[in-house]
C-alpha cells in the first residue's frame, strides 16, 4: 500500500508554529523601526529660559504687570458713566398701573387639549424638543377630563404671540389666552 503524502498532524502543527514565529518577528521588527523614528514636534517645543523654584524662595513674575500702569490703575479701563434715573411721578405710576390692569395680568399659550394624558405628555415632549417648557394641566368638566398643554405665563401679549408664531412655524396649532 501506498502511504498518504498529504502529511499528518505533526506537519500541520510545525507549519503553523513556524508561521507564527515569523509573524511575531515581523511585528517586533516593525515596532522597533517605528519607535526609533523621530517623534514630530518634540524638537519644536521652546525650552524654559529660566527655571523658577517657588519653594526655594524664587519670585514669580506678575503676569498682569504689563496690563497695569505705574499708578496701579488698569491701562484700558473703560471710563465710568453715571446714569441718573428719575423716579416716575405719581401721575406716571398711576398710568402704568392702569395699563397693567387693562392688559390683564399675564398671557399663556395653549398648544393643545387632549382627552388622554399620554397624548398630552407626547405633545409636551414634542415642545421640549423644540426648546419650549410646557405644563400639562388637567381640567375636569363633569365626567370628562381634558389635559391642556400650556406654555407661559408671559408678561405681554406680544411675547405670547411670538411663541404662538414659532409653534405655528413648526406645524403646531396654538392659541393665546389671558389669565388673571
DRENDRENVO-415817 format. One line per 4 residues: number of its first residue (from 1); their letters; for each residue y, z, x of N, C-alpha, C. Coordinates in pm, 1 decimal. Layout:
% DRENDRENVO-415817
NUM) A) Y,Z,X,Y,Z,X,Y,Z,X  ...
//
This chain:
% DRENDRENVO-415817
1) XXXX) -117.8,0.0,80.2,0.0,0.0,0.0,124.2,0.0,84.5  219.2,-65.7,27.7,346.4,-72.6,99.7,433.9,46.0,61.3  503.2,89.3,157.7,590.7,202.3,136.1,724.6,155.6,81.5  790.3,236.3,-4.7,920.5,202.5,-63.3,1026.8,218.8,44.1
5) XXXX) 1101.9,114.1,72.8,1201.5,119.3,179.2,1338.6,164.3,127.5  1350.4,208.6,3.7,1478.7,249.6,-54.7,1526.2,383.0,-1.7  1446.3,458.8,62.2,1487.0,588.6,116.9,1465.9,697.2,14.8  1460.0,818.2,58.4,1436.3,930.6,-29.7,1559.9,1018.4,-40.2
9) XXXX) 1530.8,1140.9,-77.5,1639.3,1236.7,-95.8,1710.5,1265.0,35.8  1639.2,1273.1,144.8,1695.8,1305.6,275.9,1796.1,1201.1,321.5  1766.7,1074.2,300.6,1858.7,968.2,341.9,1986.4,973.1,260.3  1971.6,994.6,133.4,2090.2,1004.4,45.7,2175.9,1123.8,83.8
13) XXXX) 2111.6,1238.2,109.1,2183.2,1359.9,142.6,2259.0,1344.2,274.7  2195.7,1287.5,376.3,2262.1,1271.7,506.1,2377.6,1172.5,497.2  2363.5,1071.1,416.0,2473.6,975.2,397.3,2593.3,1041.1,329.4  2565.4,1123.8,230.5,2671.9,1197.1,161.1,2740.7,1293.9,256.1
17) XXXX) 2662.8,1361.7,339.4,2717.2,1458.6,434.2,2804.5,1389.4,538.8  2761.4,1280.7,593.5,2839.5,1206.8,693.5,2968.5,1153.8,630.5  2962.1,1104.2,508.3,3083.0,1054.9,441.2,3183.3,1166.5,415.5  3135.5,1283.7,378.0,3223.4,1398.6,356.0,3292.6,1441.7,483.6
21) XXXX) 3218.2,1444.5,594.8,3276.5,1484.5,723.6,3383.1,1384.7,765.2  3358.2,1257.4,748.1,3457.3,1154.5,784.1,3581.0,1167.8,694.7  3564.3,1193.7,564.5,3677.7,1210.4,473.0,3764.0,1330.3,508.1  3700.1,1442.9,540.1,3774.8,1563.1,578.1,3849.7,1538.2,709.1
25) XXXX) 3787.2,1468.5,801.6,3853.0,1437.1,929.0,3975.9,1349.7,907.7  3965.6,1249.8,819.6,4081.4,1163.0,790.5,4195.2,1242.6,726.4  4161.9,1332.7,635.8,4265.5,1415.7,571.8,4332.2,1507.4,672.9  4254.4,1565.2,764.2,4311.5,1653.6,866.3,4403.0,1574.8,959.0
29) XXXX) 4363.4,1455.4,996.7,4447.3,1373.3,1084.3,4577.6,1335.5,1014.3  4571.4,1303.2,886.7,4693.0,1267.9,812.0,4784.9,1389.0,799.9  4728.9,1507.3,777.7,4810.7,1628.2,765.5,4879.2,1659.7,898.0  4806.3,1645.1,1009.4,4867.8,1670.4,1139.9,4978.6,1570.1,1169.7
33) XXXX) 4957.3,1445.1,1134.9,5059.0,1343.2,1159.5,5185.8,1371.4,1077.4  5168.1,1412.2,950.0,5282.3,1438.2,862.9,5359.8,1561.2,908.4  5290.2,1665.3,950.4,5360.8,1787.5,990.1,5433.2,1773.2,1122.8  5394.3,1678.8,1207.9,5466.0,1657.8,1333.3,5584.9,1565.1,1316.1
37) XXXX) 5601.5,1505.6,1200.0,5716.4,1418.4,1173.6,5840.5,1505.8,1160.5  5957.6,1455.2,1200.4,6079.9,1535.8,1187.9,6115.1,1558.7,1041.6  6159.9,1679.7,1011.5,6197.2,1715.0,875.2,6340.6,1668.5,851.8  6366.1,1594.5,744.0,6502.1,1544.1,721.3,6599.5,1657.7,690.8
41) XXXX) 6724.0,1639.3,731.0,6837.3,1727.4,703.6,6836.5,1858.6,781.9  6732.9,1886.9,861.2,6731.8,2011.6,936.6,6836.7,2007.1,1046.6  6849.5,1894.9,1111.6,6945.8,1883.7,1220.3,7088.2,1867.2,1170.7  7107.3,1841.5,1043.4,7240.1,1817.3,989.8,7308.5,1945.3,940.5
45) XXXX) 7240.8,2058.2,945.5,7297.8,2184.2,899.4,7390.2,2238.3,1006.5  7512.2,2275.5,967.7,7607.2,2333.5,1062.8,7564.0,2475.4,1096.2  7559.9,2504.0,1222.0,7524.4,2637.4,1266.6,7646.0,2727.7,1257.1  7623.6,2855.5,1238.1,7733.0,2951.9,1229.1,7805.3,2957.6,1363.0
49) XXXX) 7938.3,2952.4,1357.7,8016.3,2955.4,1480.6,8030.5,3097.2,1534.3  8017.7,3194.0,1447.5,8035.7,3332.9,1486.8,7941.6,3417.9,1404.3  7870.5,3506.2,1469.1,7778.5,3593.0,1397.1,7851.1,3719.7,1358.8  7842.9,3756.8,1231.3,7910.3,3874.2,1178.7,7804.0,3974.3,1137.5
53) XXXX) 7814.4,4094.1,1188.1,7722.7,4200.7,1151.0,7804.0,4311.9,1086.0  7807.6,4319.8,952.7,7890.8,4420.8,888.0,7845.3,4563.2,915.9  7719.9,4582.4,947.4,7671.7,4717.4,974.7,7725.2,4766.6,1108.2  7738.4,4677.4,1203.8,7783.3,4716.4,1337.0,7934.1,4736.4,1343.2
57) XXXX) 8003.2,4730.2,1233.5,8146.5,4756.0,1233.7,8230.2,4630.5,1243.5  8169.8,4514.8,1236.2,8245.9,4391.1,1239.1,8324.9,4375.9,1110.7  8437.8,4309.8,1118.2,8519.5,4292.0,999.0,8485.5,4159.1,935.0  8478.7,4160.8,805.8,8450.8,4040.3,730.2,8584.6,3982.0,687.9
61) XXXX) 8608.8,3853.7,718.1,8738.3,3795.5,679.7,8751.1,3786.8,527.6  8874.5,3799.6,479.2,8902.5,3792.8,336.2,8902.4,3646.2,292.8  8809.7,3604.8,206.8,8805.7,3464.3,166.9,8922.9,3424.7,78.4  8993.9,3521.6,19.7,9106.6,3490.7,-68.7,9241.0,3490.9,3.4
65) XXXX) 9240.0,3514.0,134.2,9365.4,3523.4,208.4,9448.4,3394.7,201.7  9388.5,3276.7,209.9,9471.3,3155.6,200.2,9535.3,3137.7,62.4  9485.3,3206.2,-37.3,9538.6,3189.7,-171.5,9660.1,3276.9,-199.5  9687.7,3372.3,-116.3,9799.3,3460.9,-143.8,9908.5,3442.8,-38.8
69) XXXX) 10031.4,3463.6,-80.6,10145.3,3451.8,9.8,10160.1,3582.3,86.5  10256.2,3586.2,175.7,10276.6,3706.1,256.0,10321.8,3823.7,170.5  10380.5,3798.3,54.6,10426.9,3907.2,-30.9,10313.8,3969.0,-112.6  10196.9,3905.7,-113.3,10086.0,3960.2,-189.1,10070.0,3895.5,-325.2
73) XXXX) 10167.5,3817.3,-368.9,10157.6,3750.2,-497.5,10081.9,3619.8,-479.8  10005.3,3578.7,-574.2,9934.6,3450.8,-563.4,10032.1,3335.0,-549.2  9991.4,3235.4,-469.8,10079.7,3122.9,-440.3,10106.2,3038.9,-563.7  10002.5,3003.9,-636.5,10017.1,2913.7,-750.3,10007.8,2988.4,-883.0
77) XXXX) 10063.5,3104.1,-889.4,10056.8,3181.4,-1012.5,10146.9,3117.4,-1117.6  10098.1,3104.5,-1240.0,10183.5,3047.5,-1344.4,10297.4,3143.8,-1377.6  10409.7,3086.0,-1407.9,10524.3,3168.1,-1445.8,10500.2,3222.9,-1585.6  10530.5,3350.4,-1601.6,10505.7,3411.9,-1731.5,10613.3,3370.4,-1830.0
81) XXXX) 10568.7,3346.6,-1952.2,10658.5,3310.2,-2059.9,10659.6,3420.7,-2162.5  10774.3,3458.7,-2203.0,10785.6,3560.6,-2305.0,10815.6,3491.6,-2436.6  10727.5,3513.0,-2532.9,10745.4,3453.1,-2663.9,10768.4,3567.5,-2761.8  10876.7,3558.8,-2830.5,10905.1,3662.6,-2929.0,10872.6,3608.6,-3067.7
85) XXXX) 10801.9,3688.5,-3142.4,10765.7,3651.9,-3278.3,10832.7,3752.3,-3370.4  10913.2,3698.3,-3458.7,10982.4,3785.8,-3552.2,10889.9,3817.7,-3669.1  10888.5,3941.7,-3712.3,10805.4,3974.7,-3827.7,10859.6,3904.9,-3952.6  10770.0,3867.6,-4043.5,10816.7,3798.7,-4163.6,10902.3,3892.5,-4250.1
89) XXXX) 10997.3,3832.8,-4314.6,11080.3,3911.8,-4405.0,10998.7,3948.1,-4527.5  11046.4,4040.6,-4605.5,10971.9,4082.2,-4724.2,10957.8,3966.4,-4822.3  11055.9,3878.3,-4823.7,11050.0,3761.9,-4912.5,10939.7,3666.2,-4867.9  10926.8,3642.6,-4736.1,10822.8,3554.2,-4685.1,10684.6,3616.1,-4706.5
93) XXXX) 10672.7,3745.7,-4687.9,10544.8,3812.6,-4707.4,10501.6,3804.4,-4853.6  10596.1,3817.6,-4946.6,10563.8,3809.0,-5088.8,10516.9,3668.7,-5124.4  10582.9,3565.7,-5066.7,10541.1,3427.2,-5092.8,10401.1,3401.9,-5040.6  10371.8,3454.3,-4922.1,10240.3,3433.6,-4862.8,10132.3,3502.5,-4946.3
97) XXXX) 10157.5,3622.8,-4992.5,10061.4,3693.8,-5076.7,10039.9,3620.9,-5208.3  10147.7,3569.8,-5267.5,10137.8,3496.2,-5393.0,10053.8,3369.4,-5373.6  10072.7,3301.9,-5260.3,9998.9,3180.6,-5231.4,9849.8,3210.6,-5216.0  9816.8,3322.5,-5149.7,9676.7,3358.7,-5133.8,9612.3,3391.3,-5268.1
101) XXXX) 9684.6,3456.3,-5355.9,9630.7,3489.6,-5487.5,9608.6,3362.8,-5569.0  9703.6,3267.6,-5559.9,9688.7,3142.7,-5635.1,9569.9,3061.7,-5585.1  9545.9,3065.1,-5455.7,9437.1,2986.2,-5399.9,9301.6,3048.9,-5428.9  9296.6,3167.9,-5477.1,9169.5,3238.1,-5489.2,9140.2,3297.7,-5353.6
105) XXXX) 9034.5,3369.1,-5342.0,9007.0,3433.4,-5214.7,8947.7,3336.3,-5114.8  8825.6,3291.7,-5142.3,8756.7,3211.1,-5043.6,8676.6,3101.7,-5112.8  8623.9,3010.7,-5030.5,8551.2,2895.4,-5081.9,8412.9,2890.0,-5018.1  8315.7,2843.1,-5095.1,8179.7,2823.6,-5045.3,8138.3,2679.4,-5071.6
109) XXXX) 8041.3,2634.0,-4993.7,7983.8,2501.4,-5012.6,7838.3,2522.5,-5052.7  7801.5,2465.9,-5167.0,7664.5,2477.2,-5214.1,7592.7,2347.2,-5183.7  7483.1,2358.7,-5107.5,7408.3,2241.2,-5064.0,7281.5,2220.3,-5144.7  7272.2,2283.8,-5260.8,7157.8,2261.5,-5347.3,7117.7,2387.1,-5421.0
113) XXXX) 7049.6,2366.3,-5535.2,6992.4,2475.3,-5613.8,6850.1,2432.7,-5647.4  6753.0,2517.3,-5612.5,6612.8,2480.0,-5622.7,6537.2,2578.8,-5709.7  6430.3,2530.4,-5772.1,6351.6,2616.6,-5859.7,6250.4,2699.1,-5781.1  6219.1,2660.1,-5656.0,6127.2,2738.3,-5573.2,6196.9,2780.4,-5444.9
117) XXXX) 6157.4,2895.7,-5396.8,6218.6,2946.5,-5274.6,6176.7,2863.4,-5153.6  6059.0,2803.7,-5158.5,6010.7,2720.6,-5048.3,6102.8,2600.2,-5028.3  6141.6,2535.7,-5138.2,6232.0,2420.7,-5128.8,6368.6,2463.2,-5075.8  6416.5,2578.6,-5120.9,6546.5,2627.5,-5075.1,6542.8,2659.1,-4926.3
121) XXXX) 6434.5,2719.7,-4879.7,6423.1,2750.9,-4736.9,6411.3,2623.0,-4654.0  6348.0,2520.0,-4710.2,6339.2,2392.0,-4639.8,6478.6,2331.0,-4622.9  6561.5,2338.6,-4725.7,6698.4,2286.9,-4715.7,6778.7,2369.7,-4615.1  6758.3,2501.1,-4617.1,6827.8,2588.9,-4523.3,6789.7,2552.9,-4380.0
125) XXXX) 6660.8,2524.6,-4355.5,6615.9,2483.9,-4222.4,6676.9,2350.4,-4181.9  6685.1,2258.5,-4277.7,6746.5,2127.4,-4251.7,6892.6,2144.8,-4210.3  6963.4,2233.6,-4278.9,7102.4,2261.1,-4244.0,7111.7,2328.6,-4107.6  7014.7,2411.6,-4075.6,7013.0,2476.1,-3944.4,6999.3,2374.7,-3832.4
129) XXXX) 6916.8,2272.1,-3853.9,6902.0,2167.3,-3753.7,7030.7,2088.0,-3736.9  7112.3,2083.1,-3840.0,7240.6,2013.3,-3831.6,7350.4,2101.8,-3773.1  7319.9,2228.7,-3750.2,7416.4,2318.6,-3689.0,7492.3,2406.3,-3786.7  7447.1,2413.2,-3910.0,7514.2,2495.0,-4011.0,7431.4,2620.0,-4038.8
133) XXXX) 7500.7,2730.0,-4065.1,7432.6,2852.9,-4102.4,7444.9,2869.1,-4253.5  7331.4,2874.0,-4319.6,7330.4,2880.7,-4466.0,7251.0,3002.7,-4511.5  7272.5,3039.3,-4638.1,7200.9,3150.8,-4700.6,7133.8,3100.7,-4827.8  7021.4,3162.4,-4860.3,6954.5,3134.1,-4986.8,6983.4,3252.2,-5078.7
137) XXXX) 7045.7,3222.7,-5194.2,7085.5,3326.8,-5288.1,7011.7,3302.8,-5419.8  6923.3,3395.4,-5458.1,6854.5,3378.3,-5586.8,6945.9,3417.9,-5702.6  6936.5,3344.8,-5811.4,7014.5,3375.1,-5932.2,6921.7,3360.5,-6052.0  6912.4,3465.5,-6130.4,6823.4,3465.0,-6246.1,6904.9,3453.9,-6373.6
141) XXXX) 6874.0,3353.3,-6453.2,6932.9,3335.8,-6586.1,6818.0,3341.3,-6686.1  6806.1,3455.6,-6753.1,6696.0,3470.5,-6848.2,6564.2,3478.5,-6773.2  6474.0,3384.8,-6801.8,6342.5,3384.6,-6737.9,6336.7,3290.7,-6618.5  6441.6,3212.1,-6595.6,6440.7,3111.8,-6489.3,6521.8,3159.5,-6370.1
145) XXXX) 6466.3,3142.0,-6248.5,6535.7,3179.1,-6125.5,6567.7,3053.0,-6046.9  6692.7,3040.3,-6006.3,6735.9,2931.1,-5919.5,6769.5,2989.3,-5782.8  6730.5,2917.0,-5679.2,6759.6,2957.6,-5542.7,6867.9,2864.4,-5489.5  6987.9,2920.6,-5474.8,7102.5,2840.9,-5431.7,7116.7,2849.1,-5280.1
149) XXXX) 7144.6,2735.9,-5217.9,7165.8,2729.8,-5073.4,7315.3,2714.1,-5051.1  7376.7,2815.4,-4989.2,7521.6,2816.6,-4974.1,7562.8,2835.1,-4829.1  7676.1,2774.6,-4796.7,7739.5,2788.3,-4666.3,7876.1,2851.6,-4687.6  7919.8,2929.0,-4594.0,8051.8,2989.3,-4606.5,8040.7,3138.4,-4617.2
153) XXXX) 8144.3,3204.1,-4657.2,8268.6,3158.5,-4718.8,8368.7,3105.1,-4616.0  8456.7,3020.1,-4664.2,8562.6,2959.9,-4584.7,8696.0,3005.8,-4640.5  8794.5,3021.2,-4553.4,8924.7,3073.7,-4593.3,9009.5,2976.5,-4671.2  8992.0,2847.0,-4646.7,9074.3,2747.4,-4715.8,8985.4,2640.3,-4777.4
157) XXXX) 9041.1,2572.5,-4874.7,8968.6,2463.1,-4939.3,8948.3,2347.4,-4842.0  9040.8,2330.4,-4749.1,9029.5,2221.8,-4651.7,8906.6,2241.0,-4562.4  8882.7,2364.8,-4517.8,8764.6,2391.9,-4436.0,8637.6,2361.1,-4514.3  8631.9,2405.3,-4638.0,8514.1,2380.9,-4721.1,8493.4,2231.5,-4745.2
161) XXXX) 8600.8,2157.7,-4769.0,8588.5,2013.1,-4790.1,8544.6,1941.9,-4663.1  8586.8,1990.5,-4546.8,8541.1,1931.2,-4421.3,8390.6,1947.9,-4404.4  8339.7,2066.7,-4437.2,8195.8,2091.4,-4428.4,8122.0,2002.4,-4528.6  8176.4,1991.7,-4648.5,8114.7,1908.0,-4751.7,8104.6,1763.1,-4704.9
165) XXXX) 8211.1,1711.2,-4643.2,8208.1,1572.3,-4597.5,8107.8,1553.3,-4483.5  8091.6,1654.9,-4396.6,7991.0,1644.7,-4290.2,7850.7,1643.4,-4348.7  7829.3,1723.7,-4453.0,7697.9,1724.6,-4516.9,7670.2,1591.7,-4585.4  7770.3,1536.6,-4653.3,7751.5,1408.2,-4721.1,7727.4,1296.2,-4620.9
169) XXXX) 7785.1,1307.7,-4500.3,7758.9,1207.6,-4396.7,7613.2,1213.1,-4351.1  7546.6,1327.8,-4371.8,7405.8,1343.1,-4338.1,7315.8,1333.9,-4461.6  7365.2,1272.8,-4567.4,7290.8,1245.7,-4692.1,7249.0,1372.3,-4764.6  7333.9,1474.0,-4761.1,7308.9,1598.0,-4835.4,7419.8,1613.2,-4938.1
173) XXXX) 7382.6,1618.2,-5065.8,7480.7,1635.1,-5172.5,7527.0,1779.9,-5173.5  7659.6,1799.1,-5176.2,7715.3,1933.4,-5170.9,7834.2,1942.5,-5264.7  7861.1,2065.6,-5309.4,7978.3,2091.3,-5392.8,8053.0,2210.0,-5336.6  8185.0,2212.4,-5362.7,8269.3,2322.1,-5316.8,8299.8,2411.5,-5435.3
177) XXXX) 8287.1,2540.8,-5415.6,8316.8,2636.5,-5520.8,8407.5,2746.7,-5469.5  8474.5,2812.8,-5561.6,8566.3,2920.7,-5526.9,8503.1,3054.2,-5564.1  8513.5,3151.0,-5471.8,8468.2,3285.1,-5503.9,8586.1,3378.9,-5489.7  8582.5,3489.1,-5560.3,8693.2,3582.8,-5556.0,8652.0,3710.3,-5489.4
//
